[in-house]
């Protein structure tokens, strides 16, 4: 889905983001869903997940489940 089609939503990004704008942004959607987009392409695609799916991904990242992908 195109991120622009989700208006009006409020996109947020990490407070650790730098000035280059190369960040992941998230927006809460109705119906217990979350949209995720690339801040460098705000009108490009947005991926839609349930809150449970996002929580599972974050938990996996915190516990190191994806460390094998980076070395």
N, CA, C and O atoms as CSV, one atom per row, in Angstrom:
chain,resi,resn,atom,element,x,y,z
A,1,UNK,N,N,0.842,-1.162,0.000
A,1,UNK,CA,C,0.000,0.000,0.000
A,1,UNK,C,C,0.895,1.236,0.000
A,1,UNK,O,O,1.922,1.252,0.678
A,2,UNK,N,N,0.526,2.251,-0.738
A,2,UNK,CA,C,1.276,3.504,-0.753
A,2,UNK,C,C,1.060,4.255,0.557
A,2,UNK,O,O,-0.068,4.366,1.038
A,3,UNK,N,N,2.137,4.764,1.124
A,3,UNK,CA,C,2.051,5.476,2.399
A,3,UNK,C,C,1.125,6.682,2.308
A,3,UNK,O,O,0.427,7.000,3.270
A,4,UNK,N,N,1.112,7.353,1.166
A,4,UNK,CA,C,0.254,8.516,0.998
A,4,UNK,C,C,-1.225,8.190,1.080
A,4,UNK,O,O,-2.038,9.057,1.401
A,5,UNK,N,N,-1.579,6.944,0.790
A,5,UNK,CA,C,-2.981,6.525,0.847
A,5,UNK,C,C,-3.471,6.352,2.283
A,5,UNK,O,O,-4.666,6.159,2.509
A,6,UNK,N,N,-2.568,6.419,3.246
A,6,UNK,CA,C,-2.925,6.211,4.647
A,6,UNK,C,C,-3.282,7.510,5.369
A,6,UNK,O,O,-3.566,7.484,6.567
A,7,UNK,N,N,-3.274,8.610,4.687
A,7,UNK,CA,C,-3.574,9.904,5.322
A,7,UNK,C,C,-4.984,9.913,5.863
A,7,UNK,O,O,-5.854,9.261,5.285
A,8,UNK,N,N,-5.244,10.604,6.918
A,8,UNK,CA,C,-4.263,11.292,7.764
A,8,UNK,C,C,-3.797,10.397,8.917
A,8,UNK,O,O,-4.604,9.966,9.741
A,9,UNK,N,N,-2.531,10.131,8.965
A,9,UNK,CA,C,-1.924,9.416,10.091
A,9,UNK,C,C,-0.716,10.223,10.552
A,9,UNK,O,O,-0.203,11.066,9.815
A,10,UNK,N,N,-0.277,9.965,11.750
A,10,UNK,CA,C,0.903,10.640,12.283
A,10,UNK,C,C,2.073,9.672,12.251
A,10,UNK,O,O,2.070,8.654,12.942
A,11,UNK,N,N,3.071,9.997,11.446
A,11,UNK,CA,C,4.268,9.168,11.341
A,11,UNK,C,C,5.272,9.623,12.392
A,11,UNK,O,O,5.453,10.821,12.608
A,12,UNK,N,N,5.923,8.664,13.045
A,12,UNK,CA,C,6.946,8.982,14.039
A,12,UNK,C,C,8.188,8.167,13.755
A,12,UNK,O,O,8.123,7.097,13.151
A,13,UNK,N,N,9.333,8.693,14.203
A,13,UNK,CA,C,10.586,7.957,14.069
A,13,UNK,C,C,11.370,8.081,15.360
A,13,UNK,O,O,11.020,8.874,16.235
A,14,UNK,N,N,12.399,7.321,15.475
A,14,UNK,CA,C,13.192,7.282,16.692
A,14,UNK,C,C,13.815,8.640,16.992
A,14,UNK,O,O,14.174,9.386,16.081
A,15,UNK,N,N,13.938,8.945,18.260
A,15,UNK,CA,C,14.639,10.163,18.666
A,15,UNK,C,C,16.136,10.047,18.393
A,15,UNK,O,O,16.857,11.041,18.475
A,16,UNK,N,N,16.610,8.845,18.070
A,16,UNK,CA,C,18.015,8.621,17.745
A,16,UNK,C,C,18.300,8.848,16.266
A,16,UNK,O,O,19.445,8.706,15.836
A,17,UNK,N,N,17.293,9.197,15.484
A,17,UNK,CA,C,17.472,9.431,14.055
A,17,UNK,C,C,18.390,10.627,13.842
A,17,UNK,O,O,18.394,11.583,14.619
A,18,UNK,N,N,19.172,10.545,12.760
A,18,UNK,CA,C,20.071,11.659,12.470
A,18,UNK,C,C,19.479,12.560,11.387
A,18,UNK,O,O,18.376,12.312,10.901
A,19,UNK,N,N,20.198,13.579,11.020
A,19,UNK,CA,C,19.695,14.587,10.083
A,19,UNK,C,C,19.593,14.093,8.644
A,19,UNK,O,O,18.968,14.758,7.818
A,20,UNK,N,N,20.186,12.951,8.321
A,20,UNK,CA,C,20.137,12.471,6.937
A,20,UNK,C,C,18.765,11.942,6.561
A,20,UNK,O,O,18.474,11.772,5.377
A,21,UNK,N,N,17.930,11.682,7.533
A,21,UNK,CA,C,16.559,11.261,7.252
A,21,UNK,C,C,16.416,9.832,6.790
A,21,UNK,O,O,15.368,9.464,6.260
A,22,UNK,N,N,17.431,9.018,6.973
A,22,UNK,CA,C,17.370,7.621,6.554
A,22,UNK,C,C,16.875,6.782,7.728
A,22,UNK,O,O,17.663,6.142,8.425
A,23,UNK,N,N,15.563,6.793,7.934
A,23,UNK,CA,C,14.991,6.169,9.122
A,23,UNK,C,C,13.746,5.354,8.784
A,23,UNK,O,O,13.140,5.507,7.724
A,24,UNK,N,N,13.401,4.505,9.701
A,24,UNK,CA,C,12.123,3.804,9.636
A,24,UNK,C,C,11.119,4.650,10.406
A,24,UNK,O,O,11.412,5.119,11.505
A,25,UNK,N,N,9.935,4.845,9.829
A,25,UNK,CA,C,8.874,5.581,10.506
A,25,UNK,C,C,7.693,4.650,10.715
A,25,UNK,O,O,7.432,3.773,9.892
A,26,UNK,N,N,6.983,4.840,11.809
A,26,UNK,CA,C,5.817,4.020,12.118
A,26,UNK,C,C,4.606,4.908,12.370
A,26,UNK,O,O,4.734,6.058,12.789
A,27,UNK,N,N,3.431,4.351,12.108
A,27,UNK,CA,C,2.174,5.062,12.361
A,27,UNK,C,C,1.148,4.067,12.876
A,27,UNK,O,O,1.008,2.970,12.337
A,28,UNK,N,N,0.439,4.452,13.912
A,28,UNK,CA,C,-0.659,3.628,14.426
A,28,UNK,C,C,-1.852,3.780,13.494
A,28,UNK,O,O,-2.188,4.888,13.075
A,29,UNK,N,N,-2.487,2.661,13.173
A,29,UNK,CA,C,-3.658,2.650,12.301
A,29,UNK,C,C,-4.859,2.114,13.069
A,29,UNK,O,O,-4.695,1.440,14.086
A,30,UNK,N,N,-6.046,2.406,12.595
A,30,UNK,CA,C,-7.238,1.824,13.222
A,30,UNK,C,C,-7.219,0.297,13.116
A,30,UNK,O,O,-6.564,-0.267,12.239
A,31,UNK,N,N,-7.925,-0.340,13.995
A,31,UNK,CA,C,-8.047,-1.790,13.913
A,31,UNK,C,C,-6.829,-2.543,14.379
A,31,UNK,O,O,-6.560,-3.643,13.897
A,32,UNK,N,N,-6.059,-1.958,15.338
A,32,UNK,CA,C,-4.927,-2.665,15.926
A,32,UNK,C,C,-3.833,-2.966,14.911
A,32,UNK,O,O,-3.190,-4.014,14.981
A,33,UNK,N,N,-3.617,-2.048,13.965
A,33,UNK,CA,C,-2.590,-2.235,12.944
A,33,UNK,C,C,-1.532,-1.139,13.053
A,33,UNK,O,O,-1.757,-0.087,13.651
A,34,UNK,N,N,-0.373,-1.419,12.457
A,34,UNK,CA,C,0.750,-0.490,12.445
A,34,UNK,C,C,1.288,-0.427,11.019
A,34,UNK,O,O,1.449,-1.455,10.361
A,35,UNK,N,N,1.564,0.792,10.547
A,35,UNK,CA,C,2.182,0.981,9.237
A,35,UNK,C,C,3.650,1.325,9.443
A,35,UNK,O,O,4.002,2.033,10.387
A,36,UNK,N,N,4.505,0.821,8.558
A,36,UNK,CA,C,5.940,1.087,8.618
A,36,UNK,C,C,6.387,1.525,7.234
A,36,UNK,O,O,6.031,0.902,6.234
A,37,UNK,N,N,7.184,2.622,7.176
A,37,UNK,CA,C,7.676,3.124,5.892
A,37,UNK,C,C,9.108,3.624,6.038
A,37,UNK,O,O,9.619,3.797,7.145
A,38,UNK,N,N,9.738,3.849,4.894
A,38,UNK,CA,C,11.075,4.419,4.818
A,38,UNK,C,C,10.934,5.937,4.763
A,38,UNK,O,O,10.234,6.455,3.893
A,39,UNK,N,N,11.575,6.650,5.662
A,39,UNK,CA,C,11.440,8.108,5.700
A,39,UNK,C,C,12.003,8.782,4.454
A,39,UNK,O,O,11.625,9.911,4.141
A,40,UNK,N,N,12.894,8.114,3.743
A,40,UNK,CA,C,13.449,8.698,2.521
A,40,UNK,C,C,12.492,8.596,1.344
A,40,UNK,O,O,12.719,9.214,0.305
A,41,UNK,N,N,11.435,7.828,1.497
A,41,UNK,CA,C,10.435,7.669,0.436
A,41,UNK,C,C,9.044,7.762,1.057
A,41,UNK,O,O,8.319,6.767,1.087
A,42,UNK,N,N,8.660,8.938,1.553
A,42,UNK,CA,C,7.414,9.060,2.307
A,42,UNK,C,C,6.146,8.780,1.510
A,42,UNK,O,O,5.094,8.522,2.094
A,43,UNK,N,N,6.233,8.827,0.193
A,43,UNK,CA,C,5.062,8.523,-0.626
A,43,UNK,C,C,5.151,7.128,-1.242
A,43,UNK,O,O,4.282,6.720,-2.012
A,44,UNK,N,N,6.209,6.407,-0.892
A,44,UNK,CA,C,6.396,5.053,-1.394
A,44,UNK,C,C,5.575,4.052,-0.608
A,44,UNK,O,O,4.590,4.414,0.035
A,45,UNK,N,N,5.981,2.796,-0.658
A,45,UNK,CA,C,5.194,1.749,-0.006
A,45,UNK,C,C,5.255,1.819,1.518
A,45,UNK,O,O,6.243,2.257,2.107
A,46,UNK,N,N,4.180,1.379,2.120
A,46,UNK,CA,C,4.114,1.203,3.572
A,46,UNK,C,C,3.722,-0.244,3.824
A,46,UNK,O,O,2.825,-0.780,3.173
A,47,UNK,N,N,4.390,-0.858,4.760
A,47,UNK,CA,C,4.069,-2.228,5.146
A,47,UNK,C,C,3.116,-2.176,6.327
A,47,UNK,O,O,3.313,-1.395,7.258
A,48,UNK,N,N,2.091,-3.001,6.290
A,48,UNK,CA,C,1.064,-2.996,7.330
A,48,UNK,C,C,1.152,-4.299,8.130
A,48,UNK,O,O,1.138,-5.391,7.562
A,49,UNK,N,N,1.241,-4.167,9.449
A,49,UNK,CA,C,1.322,-5.315,10.346
A,49,UNK,C,C,0.338,-5.131,11.496
A,49,UNK,O,O,-0.132,-4.023,11.754
A,50,UNK,N,N,0.036,-6.214,12.172
A,50,UNK,CA,C,-0.727,-6.094,13.413
A,50,UNK,C,C,0.240,-5.652,14.514
A,50,UNK,O,O,1.456,-5.785,14.377
A,51,UNK,N,N,-0.311,-5.134,15.590
A,51,UNK,CA,C,0.532,-4.746,16.725
A,51,UNK,C,C,1.265,-5.964,17.294
A,51,UNK,O,O,2.404,-5.853,17.746
A,52,UNK,N,N,0.614,-7.108,17.270
A,52,UNK,CA,C,1.238,-8.334,17.779
A,52,UNK,C,C,2.440,-8.730,16.926
A,52,UNK,O,O,3.458,-9.171,17.460
A,53,UNK,N,N,2.333,-8.578,15.611
A,53,UNK,CA,C,3.455,-8.904,14.727
A,53,UNK,C,C,4.640,-7.974,14.978
A,53,UNK,O,O,5.785,-8.423,15.013
A,54,UNK,N,N,4.373,-6.698,15.149
A,54,UNK,CA,C,5.445,-5.740,15.427
A,54,UNK,C,C,6.082,-6.041,16.784
A,54,UNK,O,O,7.305,-5.999,16.915
A,55,UNK,N,N,5.277,-6.339,17.775
A,55,UNK,CA,C,5.805,-6.668,19.102
A,55,UNK,C,C,6.686,-7.910,19.048
A,55,UNK,O,O,7.724,-7.958,19.709
A,56,UNK,N,N,6.291,-8.914,18.270
A,56,UNK,CA,C,7.092,-10.134,18.138
A,56,UNK,C,C,8.420,-9.835,17.453
A,56,UNK,O,O,9.453,-10.375,17.848
A,57,UNK,N,N,8.406,-8.982,16.435
A,57,UNK,CA,C,9.643,-8.614,15.744
A,57,UNK,C,C,10.583,-7.871,16.692
A,57,UNK,O,O,11.769,-8.192,16.765
A,58,UNK,N,N,10.067,-6.889,17.411
A,58,UNK,CA,C,10.895,-6.115,18.339
A,58,UNK,C,C,11.470,-7.024,19.426
A,58,UNK,O,O,12.644,-6.902,19.777
A,59,UNK,N,N,10.664,-7.919,19.952
A,59,UNK,CA,C,11.153,-8.852,20.973
A,59,UNK,C,C,12.261,-9.732,20.408
A,59,UNK,O,O,13.259,-9.984,21.082
A,60,UNK,N,N,12.091,-10.195,19.180
A,60,UNK,CA,C,13.123,-11.010,18.546
A,60,UNK,C,C,14.409,-10.234,18.324
A,60,UNK,O,O,15.500,-10.765,18.532
A,61,UNK,N,N,14.289,-8.979,17.902
A,61,UNK,CA,C,15.474,-8.146,17.697
A,61,UNK,C,C,16.201,-7.901,19.019
A,61,UNK,O,O,17.429,-7.951,19.075
A,62,UNK,N,N,15.453,-7.640,20.062
A,62,UNK,CA,C,16.058,-7.398,21.380
A,62,UNK,C,C,16.764,-8.628,21.928
A,62,UNK,O,O,17.785,-8.514,22.606
A,63,UNK,N,N,16.224,-9.796,21.636
A,63,UNK,CA,C,16.812,-11.021,22.188
A,63,UNK,C,C,17.900,-11.618,21.303
A,63,UNK,O,O,18.479,-12.648,21.646
A,64,UNK,N,N,18.186,-10.976,20.157
A,64,UNK,CA,C,19.277,-11.438,19.308
A,64,UNK,C,C,18.891,-12.463,18.264
A,64,UNK,O,O,19.772,-13.066,17.651
A,65,UNK,N,N,17.617,-12.681,18.042
A,65,UNK,CA,C,17.173,-13.687,17.080
A,65,UNK,C,C,17.653,-13.421,15.656
A,65,UNK,O,O,17.706,-14.347,14.847
A,66,UNK,N,N,18.003,-12.177,15.335
A,66,UNK,CA,C,18.402,-11.838,13.972
A,66,UNK,C,C,19.887,-11.525,13.854
A,66,UNK,O,O,20.342,-11.091,12.795
A,67,UNK,N,N,20.641,-11.735,14.907
A,67,UNK,CA,C,22.063,-11.411,14.898
A,67,UNK,C,C,22.831,-12.163,13.822
A,67,UNK,O,O,23.837,-11.655,13.328
A,68,UNK,N,N,22.396,-13.336,13.450
A,68,UNK,CA,C,23.083,-14.116,12.424
A,68,UNK,C,C,23.092,-13.386,11.082
A,68,UNK,O,O,23.934,-13.678,10.233
A,69,UNK,N,N,22.185,-12.457,10.876
A,69,UNK,CA,C,22.100,-11.733,9.607
A,69,UNK,C,C,23.173,-10.655,9.468
A,69,UNK,O,O,23.437,-10.185,8.362
A,70,UNK,N,N,23.788,-10.265,10.572
A,70,UNK,CA,C,24.758,-9.173,10.508
A,70,UNK,C,C,26.181,-9.619,10.836
A,70,UNK,O,O,27.053,-8.783,11.069
A,71,UNK,N,N,26.410,-10.875,10.856
A,71,UNK,CA,C,27.777,-11.315,11.027
A,71,UNK,C,C,27.948,-12.285,12.081
A,71,UNK,O,O,29.066,-12.738,12.326
